[in-house]
Amino acid sequence: MVISHHHILYDGWSTGLILKEFFRAYHELYQGNIPLKPPVKTKFKEFVKWILQQDKGKQEIYWKEYLQGVNAQTEIPVKKKRAKPGAAQPCGIIPCASPRDCTRRSRPLSRTIKSHWPPCLYLLGDFIAGV
């Protein structure tokens, strides 16, 4: 048996889960039984809705307590200058003096990712799954 798929359909971690369900169903059919359907899993778009409804204040408190005492310097990769179209994009490292400094420097990128990534995945989930 050969299984071939495009990497956007599922990741390597999911391969084991898919094969486990497949072989369980195959075994049931081989025994002359009707395979049971696997339990219905939460759809990704439901997960995104749940994430967006979380209490951000509670999360902030949790992470401040969890990271309390962490004083290691963290480097954040950033673009140094804009290259010509089609040219390689050079990157650099901005050292952060403290967790607060890292938070301040990474806030614009974090806002961009937080605001754009979930809706993209939400729509991509509909596209891939045909929901």
C-alpha positions in Angstrom: 0.0 0.0 0.0 1.3 3.5 -0.9 -0.2 6.6 0.6 0.6 9.8 -1.1 -0.6 13.3 -0.2 0.2 16.9 -0.5 1.9 18.3 2.7 -0.9 20.9 3.1 -3.5 18.2 3.8 -1.9 17.0 7.0 1.4 16.9 8.8 3.7 14.0 9.7 2.2 13.8 13.2 -1.2 13.2 11.8 0.0 10.4 9.6 0.2 8.0 12.5 -3.4 9.0 13.6 -4.7 8.5 10.1 -3.0 5.1 9.7 -4.2 4.0 13.1 -7.8 4.7 12.1 -7.3 3.1 8.7 -5.9 -0.1 10.1 -8.5 -0.3 12.8 -11.2 -0.1 10.2 -9.4 -2.6 8.0 -9.1 -5.1 10.8 -12.9 -4.8 11.5 -13.7 -5.4 7.9 -11.3 -8.3 7.8 -13.1 -9.8 10.8 -16.4 -9.4 8.9 -17.6 -6.5 11.1 -18.7 -3.0 10.2 -16.1 -0.6 11.4 -17.1 2.0 13.9 -16.8 5.6 12.9 -14.1 7.4 14.8 -15.3 10.0 17.2 -16.1 13.4 15.7 -13.2 15.8 16.3 -13.5 19.5 16.8 -13.1 21.4 13.5 -10.2 23.9 13.2 -12.6 26.8 12.7 -14.3 25.9 16.0 -10.9 26.0 17.7 -10.1 29.4 16.2 -13.5 30.7 17.5 -12.6 29.4 20.9 -9.1 31.0 20.9 -10.6 34.3 19.9 -13.1 34.2 22.8 -10.4 33.5 25.5 -9.9 36.0 28.3 -6.7 37.9 27.3 -6.3 39.4 30.8 -6.2 35.9 32.4 -3.7 34.8 29.8 -1.4 37.7 30.5 -1.5 37.1 34.2 -0.7 33.4 33.6 2.3 34.1 31.4 3.7 36.9 33.6 3.6 34.5 36.6 5.0 31.6 34.5 7.9 33.6 33.1 8.7 35.5 36.3 12.4 35.3 37.0 13.3 34.6 33.4 16.0 37.2 32.6 17.8 35.6 29.6 18.5 37.9 26.7 16.4 36.9 23.7 17.3 37.9 20.1 14.5 38.7 17.7 15.2 38.4 13.9 14.2 41.4 11.9 14.7 42.7 8.4 17.5 45.2 8.2 16.6 46.9 4.9 14.2 46.3 2.1 15.8 44.5 -0.9 14.8 45.0 -4.5 11.9 42.9 -5.8 13.1 39.4 -6.5 16.2 39.7 -4.4 16.9 37.8 -1.2 15.6 39.5 1.9 18.4 40.1 4.4 17.6 39.6 8.1 19.4 40.7 11.2 19.1 40.2 15.0 18.0 42.8 17.5 19.2 41.8 21.0 16.7 42.4 23.8 18.0 43.6 27.1 15.0 42.2 29.1 11.7 40.4 28.7 9.9 43.8 28.8 12.2 45.1 26.0 11.5 41.9 23.9 7.8 42.4 24.5 8.0 46.1 23.4 10.0 45.3 20.3 7.9 42.3 19.2 4.5 43.8 19.8 4.0 45.1 16.2 4.8 41.7 14.7 2.7 39.9 17.3 -0.3 42.1 16.5 0.1 41.4 12.8 0.3 37.6 13.4 -2.6 37.6 15.9 -4.9 39.6 13.7 -4.1 37.9 10.3 -3.2 34.3 11.0 -6.4 32.9 12.6 -8.7 34.2 9.9 -6.4 32.9 7.2 -6.4 29.4 8.9 -10.2 29.7 9.4 -10.7 30.2 5.7 -8.0 27.7 4.7 -9.7 25.1 6.9 -13.0 25.6 5.0 -11.1 25.4 1.7 -9.2 22.2 2.6 -12.0 20.4 4.4 -14.8 21.7 2.1 -16.8 22.6 5.1 
